[in-house]
Amino acid sequence: MKITNPLSTVLLIALGFSGAACSPVAPWQRGTLAKASMALEPHPMQRAFREHSYGSREAASGSSAASGGGCGCY
């Protein structure tokens, strides 16, 4: 099979690498992957407390992406 299009070559190589990246996880490795540090939100209680204190200070709710409190203390 002769491939003349360079884009096809790149796509075939990318497909080969992506297929090689998938591998099953052994049962004895699942404990390592299930650690709290591997979670999307490793400390959900801490986040809830932070959002609660932010909402109490600002008297608002919603996004917590803003920096700085209304009193300038954050």
A tleap script that builds the chain and sets N, CA, C and O, in Angstrom:
source leaprc.protein.ff14SB
mol = sequence {
  NMET LYS ILE THR ASN PRO LEU SER THR VAL
  LEU LEU ILE ALA LEU GLY PHE SER GLY ALA
  ALA CYS SER PRO VAL ALA PRO TRP GLN ARG
  GLY THR LEU ALA LYS ALA SER MET ALA LEU
  GLU PRO HIE PRO MET GLN ARG ALA PHE ARG
  GLU HIE SER TYR GLY SER ARG GLU ALA ALA
  SER GLY SER SER ALA ALA SER GLY GLY GLY
  CYS GLY CYS CTYR
}
set mol.1.N position { 0.832 -1.167 0.000 }
set mol.1.CA position { 0.000 0.000 0.000 }
set mol.1.C position { 0.882 1.237 0.000 }
set mol.1.O position { 1.717 1.403 0.888 }
set mol.2.N position { 0.708 2.084 -0.965 }
set mol.2.CA position { 1.520 3.285 -1.083 }
set mol.2.C position { 0.687 4.487 -0.656 }
set mol.2.O position { -0.391 4.737 -1.193 }
set mol.3.N position { 1.207 5.226 0.320 }
set mol.3.CA position { 0.516 6.418 0.812 }
set mol.3.C position { 1.268 7.636 0.293 }
set mol.3.O position { 2.451 7.818 0.578 }
set mol.4.N position { 0.572 8.457 -0.465 }
set mol.4.CA position { 1.221 9.631 -1.048 }
set mol.4.C position { 0.855 10.905 -0.299 }
set mol.4.O position { 1.571 11.901 -0.407 }
set mol.5.N position { -0.208 10.900 0.435 }
set mol.5.CA position { -0.643 12.089 1.153 }
set mol.5.C position { 0.036 12.129 2.523 }
set mol.5.O position { -0.124 11.185 3.298 }
set mol.6.N position { 0.795 13.195 2.856 }
set mol.6.CA position { 1.474 13.259 4.151 }
set mol.6.C position { 0.488 13.328 5.318 }
set mol.6.O position { 0.799 12.866 6.416 }
set mol.7.N position { -0.684 13.894 5.094 }
set mol.7.CA position { -1.685 13.959 6.156 }
set mol.7.C position { -2.149 12.559 6.534 }
set mol.7.O position { -2.363 12.274 7.712 }
set mol.8.N position { -2.304 11.695 5.559 }
set mol.8.CA position { -2.697 10.313 5.828 }
set mol.8.C position { -1.626 9.593 6.640 }
set mol.8.O position { -1.938 8.796 7.525 }
set mol.9.N position { -0.383 9.874 6.338 }
set mol.9.CA position { 0.722 9.262 7.077 }
set mol.9.C position { 0.689 9.696 8.543 }
set mol.9.O position { 0.838 8.875 9.448 }
set mol.10.N position { 0.494 10.986 8.758 }
set mol.10.CA position { 0.448 11.517 10.116 }
set mol.10.C position { -0.735 10.925 10.873 }
set mol.10.O position { -0.604 10.556 12.040 }
set mol.11.N position { -1.882 10.832 10.219 }
set mol.11.CA position { -3.062 10.273 10.866 }
set mol.11.C position { -2.875 8.798 11.213 }
set mol.11.O position { -3.313 8.355 12.275 }
set mol.12.N position { -2.239 8.047 10.345 }
set mol.12.CA position { -1.987 6.640 10.625 }
set mol.12.C position { -1.024 6.474 11.799 }
set mol.12.O position { -1.212 5.589 12.634 }
set mol.13.N position { -0.015 7.302 11.866 }
set mol.13.CA position { 0.938 7.246 12.978 }
set mol.13.C position { 0.243 7.630 14.282 }
set mol.13.O position { 0.450 6.981 15.307 }
set mol.14.N position { -0.586 8.686 14.253 }
set mol.14.CA position { -1.314 9.106 15.447 }
set mol.14.C position { -2.277 8.016 15.906 }
set mol.14.O position { -2.422 7.787 17.107 }
set mol.15.N position { -2.926 7.351 14.978 }
set mol.15.CA position { -3.835 6.262 15.315 }
set mol.15.C position { -3.073 5.104 15.957 }
set mol.15.O position { -3.557 4.482 16.903 }
set mol.16.N position { -1.904 4.827 15.447 }
set mol.16.CA position { -1.083 3.759 16.025 }
set mol.16.C position { -0.656 4.060 17.451 }
set mol.16.O position { -0.697 3.184 18.314 }
set mol.17.N position { -0.243 5.303 17.700 }
set mol.17.CA position { 0.164 5.682 19.053 }
set mol.17.C position { -1.019 5.706 20.007 }
set mol.17.O position { -0.887 5.287 21.156 }
set mol.18.N position { -2.167 6.185 19.559 }
set mol.18.CA position { -3.322 6.244 20.455 }
set mol.18.C position { -3.824 4.845 20.788 }
set mol.18.O position { -4.312 4.613 21.895 }
set mol.19.N position { -3.713 3.920 19.860 }
set mol.19.CA position { -4.110 2.544 20.142 }
set mol.19.C position { -3.157 1.864 21.098 }
set mol.19.O position { -3.566 1.002 21.877 }
set mol.20.N position { -1.893 2.239 21.048 }
set mol.20.CA position { -0.898 1.639 21.942 }
set mol.20.C position { -1.002 2.201 23.359 }
set mol.20.O position { -0.537 1.569 24.308 }
set mol.21.N position { -1.607 3.382 23.511 }
set mol.21.CA position { -1.713 4.005 24.828 }
set mol.21.C position { -2.792 3.361 25.682 }
set mol.21.O position { -2.775 3.515 26.904 }
set mol.22.N position { -3.716 2.654 25.084 }
set mol.22.CA position { -4.791 2.009 25.833 }
set mol.22.C position { -4.314 0.647 26.324 }
set mol.22.O position { -3.895 -0.200 25.534 }
set mol.23.N position { -4.383 0.454 27.607 }
set mol.23.CA position { -3.996 -0.840 28.158 }
set mol.23.C position { -4.859 -1.138 29.374 }
set mol.23.O position { -5.269 -0.215 30.079 }
set mol.24.N position { -5.137 -2.385 29.626 }
set mol.24.CA position { -5.938 -2.728 30.804 }
set mol.24.C position { -5.137 -2.515 32.089 }
set mol.24.O position { -3.909 -2.612 32.095 }
set mol.25.N position { -5.844 -2.230 33.156 }
set mol.25.CA position { -5.206 -2.004 34.447 }
set mol.25.C position { -5.298 -3.298 35.254 }
set mol.25.O position { -6.373 -3.877 35.410 }
set mol.26.N position { -4.176 -3.726 35.749 }
set mol.26.CA position { -4.136 -4.948 36.550 }
set mol.26.C position { -4.836 -4.713 37.887 }
set mol.26.O position { -4.840 -3.589 38.388 }
set mol.27.N position { -5.426 -5.751 38.467 }
set mol.27.CA position { -6.149 -5.582 39.733 }
set mol.27.C position { -5.292 -5.004 40.860 }
set mol.27.O position { -5.807 -4.231 41.668 }
set mol.28.N position { -4.021 -5.345 40.943 }
set mol.28.CA position { -3.169 -4.838 42.021 }
set mol.28.C position { -2.736 -3.390 41.786 }
set mol.28.O position { -2.189 -2.762 42.692 }
set mol.29.N position { -2.973 -2.844 40.578 }
set mol.29.CA position { -2.657 -1.447 40.294 }
set mol.29.C position { -3.848 -0.531 40.523 }
set mol.29.O position { -3.678 0.688 40.556 }
set mol.30.N position { -5.027 -1.067 40.678 }
set mol.30.CA position { -6.228 -0.250 40.834 }
set mol.30.C position { -6.226 0.515 42.147 }
set mol.30.O position { -6.797 1.602 42.227 }
set mol.31.N position { -5.602 -0.028 43.161 }
set mol.31.CA position { -5.515 0.682 44.435 }
set mol.31.C position { -4.700 1.954 44.318 }
set mol.31.O position { -5.024 2.954 44.958 }
set mol.32.N position { -3.658 1.934 43.519 }
set mol.32.CA position { -2.833 3.122 43.311 }
set mol.32.C position { -3.610 4.185 42.556 }
set mol.32.O position { -3.511 5.371 42.870 }
set mol.33.N position { -4.383 3.766 41.560 }
set mol.33.CA position { -5.138 4.719 40.767 }
set mol.33.C position { -6.372 5.239 41.486 }
set mol.33.O position { -6.941 6.248 41.071 }
set mol.34.N position { -6.796 4.581 42.547 }
set mol.34.CA position { -7.982 4.994 43.280 }
set mol.34.C position { -7.653 5.924 44.451 }
set mol.34.O position { -8.540 6.230 45.248 }
set mol.35.N position { -6.422 6.372 44.573 }
set mol.35.CA position { -6.051 7.257 45.673 }
set mol.35.C position { -6.739 8.612 45.522 }
set mol.35.O position { -7.091 9.022 44.417 }
set mol.36.N position { -6.921 9.285 46.628 }
set mol.36.CA position { -7.614 10.578 46.623 }
set mol.36.C position { -6.874 11.620 45.783 }
set mol.36.O position { -7.506 12.500 45.199 }
set mol.37.N position { -5.561 11.531 45.718 }
set mol.37.CA position { -4.798 12.519 44.951 }
set mol.37.C position { -5.026 12.386 43.448 }
set mol.37.O position { -4.708 13.306 42.695 }
set mol.38.N position { -5.572 11.258 43.002 }
set mol.38.CA position { -5.841 11.051 41.585 }
set mol.38.C position { -7.240 11.529 41.188 }
set mol.38.O position { -7.569 11.534 40.001 }
set mol.39.N position { -8.057 11.923 42.140 }
set mol.39.CA position { -9.424 12.352 41.871 }
set mol.39.C position { -9.436 13.746 41.250 }
set mol.39.O position { -8.490 14.516 41.415 }
set mol.40.N position { -10.511 14.061 40.539 }
set mol.40.CA position { -10.647 15.396 39.965 }
set mol.40.C position { -10.753 16.442 41.070 }
set mol.40.O position { -10.213 17.540 40.937 }
set mol.41.N position { -11.428 16.118 42.135 }
set mol.41.CA position { -11.539 16.993 43.295 }
set mol.41.C position { -11.047 16.211 44.509 }
set mol.41.O position { -11.843 15.532 45.158 }
set mol.42.N position { -9.739 16.289 44.837 }
set mol.42.CA position { -9.192 15.453 45.907 }
set mol.42.C position { -9.725 15.802 47.296 }
set mol.42.O position { -9.747 14.934 48.169 }
set mol.43.N position { -10.150 17.029 47.525 }
set mol.43.CA position { -10.639 17.441 48.841 }
set mol.43.C position { -12.010 18.110 48.694 }
set mol.43.O position { -12.097 19.336 48.763 }
set mol.44.N position { -13.076 17.338 48.494 }
set mol.44.CA position { -14.393 17.951 48.275 }
set mol.44.C position { -14.915 18.721 49.494 }
set mol.44.O position { -15.606 19.727 49.329 }
set mol.45.N position { -14.602 18.275 50.696 }
set mol.45.CA position { -15.067 18.992 51.894 }
set mol.45.C position { -14.368 20.347 52.022 }
set mol.45.O position { -14.990 21.334 52.413 }
set mol.46.N position { -13.094 20.390 51.698 }
set mol.46.CA position { -12.355 21.650 51.762 }
set mol.46.C position { -12.905 22.639 50.738 }
set mol.46.O position { -13.015 23.832 51.022 }
set mol.47.N position { -13.248 22.150 49.557 }
set mol.47.CA position { -13.822 23.016 48.532 }
set mol.47.C position { -15.188 23.540 48.980 }
set mol.47.O position { -15.499 24.717 48.795 }
set mol.48.N position { -15.994 22.664 49.565 }
set mol.48.CA position { -17.314 23.093 50.036 }
set mol.48.C position { -17.170 24.166 51.122 }
set mol.48.O position { -17.923 25.139 51.130 }
set mol.49.N position { -16.216 23.998 52.032 }
set mol.49.CA position { -15.995 24.992 53.077 }
set mol.49.C position { -15.534 26.317 52.474 }
set mol.49.O position { -15.988 27.384 52.886 }
set mol.50.N position { -14.633 26.244 51.498 }
set mol.50.CA position { -14.143 27.459 50.843 }
set mol.50.C position { -15.276 28.214 50.150 }
set mol.50.O position { -15.372 29.437 50.253 }
set mol.51.N position { -16.134 27.471 49.440 }
set mol.51.CA position { -17.257 28.104 48.751 }
set mol.51.C position { -18.256 28.684 49.750 }
set mol.51.O position { -18.845 29.737 49.507 }
set mol.52.N position { -18.443 27.993 50.872 }
set mol.52.CA position { -19.354 28.500 51.885 }
set mol.52.C position { -18.830 29.800 52.489 }
set mol.52.O position { -19.584 30.761 52.644 }
set mol.53.N position { -17.545 29.833 52.830 }
set mol.53.CA position { -16.983 31.046 53.426 }
set mol.53.C position { -16.956 32.189 52.417 }
set mol.53.O position { -17.152 33.345 52.791 }
set mol.54.N position { -16.719 31.885 51.162 }
set mol.54.CA position { -16.736 32.924 50.131 }
set mol.54.C position { -18.139 33.488 49.977 }
set mol.54.O position { -18.318 34.703 49.889 }
set mol.55.N position { -19.130 32.612 49.946 }
set mol.55.CA position { -20.512 33.066 49.823 }
set mol.55.C position { -20.961 33.860 51.030 }
set mol.55.O position { -21.737 34.806 50.896 }
set mol.56.N position { -20.478 33.486 52.221 }
set mol.56.CA position { -20.838 34.221 53.432 }
set mol.56.C position { -20.228 35.618 53.427 }
set mol.56.O position { -20.875 36.578 53.846 }
set mol.57.N position { -19.013 35.739 52.965 }
set mol.57.CA position { -18.349 37.044 52.913 }
set mol.57.C position { -18.954 37.945 51.854 }
set mol.57.O position { -19.178 39.132 52.087 }
set mol.58.N position { -19.215 37.374 50.690 }
set mol.58.CA position { -19.682 38.174 49.569 }
set mol.58.C position { -21.198 38.327 49.531 }
set mol.58.O position { -21.716 39.170 48.799 }
set mol.59.N position { -21.904 37.531 50.305 }
set mol.59.CA position { -23.365 37.512 50.279 }
set mol.59.C position { -23.852 37.212 48.870 }
set mol.59.O position { -24.831 37.791 48.400 }
set mol.60.N position { -23.163 36.309 48.213 }
set mol.60.CA position { -23.509 35.929 46.853 }
set mol.60.C position { -23.143 34.474 46.659 }
set mol.60.O position { -22.426 33.887 47.470 }
set mol.61.N position { -23.641 33.897 45.582 }
set mol.61.CA position { -23.277 32.527 45.237 }
set mol.61.C position { -23.004 32.459 43.746 }
set mol.61.O position { -23.358 33.369 42.997 }
set mol.62.N position { -22.380 31.385 43.327 }
set mol.62.CA position { -22.075 31.229 41.918 }
set mol.62.C position { -20.617 30.863 41.734 }
set mol.62.O position { -20.056 30.072 42.493 }
set mol.63.N position { -20.026 31.436 40.738 }
set mol.63.CA position { -18.657 31.115 40.391 }
set mol.63.C position { -17.696 31.537 41.490 }
set mol.63.O position { -17.838 32.612 42.073 }
set mol.64.N position { -16.732 30.697 41.766 }
set mol.64.CA position { -15.725 31.048 42.771 }
set mol.64.C position { -14.413 31.435 42.108 }
set mol.64.O position { -13.350 31.342 42.722 }
set mol.65.N position { -14.484 31.867 40.858 }
set mol.65.CA position { -13.276 32.215 40.129 }
set mol.65.C position { -12.806 33.628 40.418 }
set mol.65.O position { -11.667 33.974 40.103 }
set mol.66.N position { -13.661 34.449 41.011 }
set mol.66.CA position { -13.291 35.833 41.285 }
set mol.66.C position { -12.316 35.882 42.450 }
set mol.66.O position { -12.418 35.094 43.390 }
set mol.67.N position { -11.384 36.801 42.384 }
set mol.67.CA position { -10.437 36.938 43.488 }
set mol.67.C position { -10.694 38.273 44.190 }
set mol.67.O position { -11.021 39.273 43.551 }
set mol.68.N position { -10.546 38.268 45.464 }
set mol.68.CA position { -10.735 39.485 46.247 }
set mol.68.C position { -12.103 39.544 46.863 }
set mol.68.O position { -13.115 39.379 46.182 }
set mol.69.N position { -12.132 39.781 48.155 }
set mol.69.CA position { -13.408 39.908 48.852 }
set mol.69.C position { -13.924 41.331 48.771 }
set mol.69.O position { -13.205 42.241 48.357 }
set mol.70.N position { -15.171 41.519 49.166 }
set mol.70.CA position { -15.754 42.862 49.162 }
set mol.70.C position { -15.058 43.761 50.143 }
set mol.70.O position { -15.004 44.974 49.944 }
set mol.71.N position { -14.520 43.187 51.206 }
set mol.71.CA position { -13.818 43.994 52.211 }
set mol.71.C position { -12.325 44.077 51.908 }
set mol.71.O position { -11.586 44.741 52.635 }
set mol.72.N position { -11.871 43.413 50.847 }
set mol.72.CA position { -10.461 43.458 50.476 }
set mol.72.C position { -9.607 42.517 51.303 }
set mol.72.O position { -8.390 42.690 51.367 }
set mol.73.N position { -10.216 41.525 51.936 }
set mol.73.CA position { -9.466 40.651 52.826 }
set mol.73.C position { -9.100 39.320 52.221 }
set mol.73.O position { -8.488 38.506 52.913 }
set mol.74.N position { -9.424 39.051 51.014 }
set mol.74.CA position { -9.111 37.752 50.431 }
set mol.74.C position { -8.066 37.924 49.423 }
set mol.74.O position { -7.644 36.951 48.798 }
savepdb mol mol.pdb
quit
